[in-house]
Structures are given as C-alpha cells and as structure tokens.
Amino acid sequence: MGDMRKITAFLPSELLASAQAYTGEGVTETLRLALEQLAHAAWCRRMLELEGKVTFDIDLEALREDREFGEFGNVTR
C-alpha cells in the first residue's frame, strides 16, 4: 500500500458512526474505504472527460483471430 501516515481528524460523531455501521469496520478501515471511493470517483470523472478524445488504432477482429471462445464468450484457448 506504500507509505502510511498517522493523522488526527475531527469528524462529526454521527457521521462516523453511520459510516462505520455501513461498512461494519473500524475507524481506520472506514476512512480508508471512503478515501478509496473518492479517489475512484475522481479517476472515473477523468476517464469520462476523455470520452471521444482518444483514438484507438486497434483492429479487434485481428486480435481475436488466434483465440477460441466458449458459449458464454470466454476465451478457451
């Protein structure tokens, strides 16, 4: 996970209790999950901003030529 930091945070106790009840975890894990969700939301926003701006020069049919697919679309070989 990389470097860790110990922090002090002042949070509304009702908000923290509600979040902990939702996650079923302790304070540290609840805050980590919340921060991961914020980071993921920011990443998704950045990806949506790229929509229509990136051109791919890939022929999907050529990539699939050497593969076999099962009945559910899974690669079997």
N, C-alpha and C positions, 0 to 999 in steps of 0.2 A: 504493500500500500504506500510505501515511501515514507518520507519524514512525517513525524507526528508532532502536534502542538497541543499543549495543555492550555485551556482557555477558561476564563471566568465570564459567564454570561448572565445577565439579569433578564429573566423571562417571566411573563405572566403565569402564575402557577396553574391557573385553569387551562391555559393553552397547552402547557407542557403535560399536564395530567391527561388532557384529551388526546394528545398525540401519542402518549405512552399507552393509553388504553387501546388506541387504534393499532399500534404496532405490536403491543404485547411485549415490548422490550424495555430496557432500562434507559436512562437519560442519554448516555453516550451513543448507544446504538440508534435511538430515536433521532437524535440530532444528525448522526452520520447519514441515516436514510433520507432525512429531509434535505440535507445538503446535496446528496447524490441526485435526488429528484430535481432540485433546482439546476444543477449542472446539466442534467439530461434535457431539461426543458430549454435551456439556453442553446444546447447543441442542436436540438430539433428546430428551434427558431432559425438558427444559422443555416441549416440544411434547406429549410423552406425558402429562405431568401435566395438560395442558389437555383431554385426551380426554374427551368427553362434557360439558364445561363451557361450550362455546361454541355458541351457537345461530345458525345462518345463516338469513337470511330471503331466500333466493335461489331462484327458480324456474328450474332448469336447462333445462327444455324451452323456456321463453320465451327464454332466452339463445341457444339453438340454432336458433330459428326462422329467422333470416336467414342461416344457413350451410348449405353443402352439404358432405357428407362423401364421401370416396372409399371404395373397397372395404376398406381397412385402417383406416378410422376417422379418417383425416387430413382436416383442413379443406381443401377445394379452392376455396372461394370465400367 
